[in-house]
Amino acid sequence: MNDQELDLRIRDALLDAAAEEFAGELRSENVLPVSETYRQNMRMLLPKAHRKQRRWQVCTWAAVLILLFGAVLSASPSVRAAVKNWFAAMSDNGNLVYSFAGEGADDLPRYGWPDLPEDSIRSDEMIHLGMSREIVFCDAENQAEMTLTYGSMREEIALTLNTSELESTAVEVNGCPGTLLERQDGENGSWLFWMDDGAGIRFILEGAVPGEILLERAEQIVNLET
Amino acid sequence: MVERPAREVGKLRRKDDHSLFQELYCRYNPLLFRVAARYFPDAPQEREDAVQNAWLKAFRHLEKARELPEDKVPLWLICITKNEAISLLRRQQPHLPLEEWLPATSPAASSGSVREAIDALPEIYRAVLELKFVAGYTNREIARMLGISESAVGTRILRGRAILKGKLDAEGVSE
């Protein structure tokens, strides 16, 4: 028996043990009452809520990437020559989204909050073909889901933001220049973009919270590898 | 033994993560509450906390649900819930040893040398093996959950496996 086979036998035996240990619970059809708070919390985890949040985010990124690519293409002949490293896709909302298809960002440093409870992280994955890292988490203090996205800055990349229907404010995040965009329709919803020139990293933090909360959370982000 | 026939659970494999999670939640949420009730019979708030934490962990380790034989998926969820409940109990009364939180385990009703060897395994090893090989947690997650260091987790996994392998070797099962 090799190690892998042993591990599988251990797993199956542990599962069999659980089946015997909880045979009563498995057979029972008793449904215990749950509170409205529990239902609300679980709704945040279930697909409907998640898809809604993702659509919001995809729209934001679609706008950023279109403008970003447009700026790059018009400014740099060398980038135009390298256009084969990009591909275009039509998103659900009809926006044309360009994505970078060159080398990934495997060496991207890990940024985040040192005190963020592991249980609060909904997902932590590389996105945009490995160009960026996205961390979705529940901010317990503010009872809101937030998303941090960051990636390497490339010298040929320019960033232009469409700020229509949003209030735009120039801000600083730990000394780095940034822009805070806040919804003006009475709903909570903010995006905070900033760039750390020294580290060569661009960040976006977004969430259904007032901008000042995003700013406060952004200033707590550190490189977890240093 | 399980709440749905395996052929129905088989549909889970074709679902994307969020659809799969919703399916599991709809099917097994009552089961997880019954499991948590064993540890918190008179504490509905703690019961909900344990089950909610279990769903969060299950969501983060959904790839494990796809790896498992289909009829084992509810057992995987049970193991996660059980360990979340024990973890919650331990946080409430950290001075008590791990064994104090475990329900009395009956001797193996089924035959099988691995199962019998696992029943004879000291609980400090069994808990770590369960979290590692069944729940699919990382050593870091296990360390946080049990309040021990990552190196201690690694050591317990190695020793637990070695104990089991030794017993199987002695019985000529692992040949």
Interface residues (C-beta under 8 A of the other chain):
Chain A: M1 L6 D7 R9 I10 R11 D12 A13 L14 L15 D16 A17 A18 A19 E20 E21 F22 A23 E25 L26 R27 S28 E29 N30 V31 L32 P33 V34 S35 T37 Y38 N41 M42 L45 L46 P47 H50 R51 E118 D119 I121 R122 S123
Chain B: M1 V2 E3 H18 S19 F21 Q22 Y25 N29 P30 L31 F33 R34 V35 A37 R38 P44 Q45 R47 E48 V51 Q52 N53 W55 L56 K57 F59 R60 L68 K72 P74 L75 W76 I78 C79 K82 P103 T105 S106 A108 A109 S110 G112 V114 R115 A117 I118 D119 R126 L129 E130 F133 V134 R140 E141 R144 R161 L164 K165 L168 V173 S174 E175
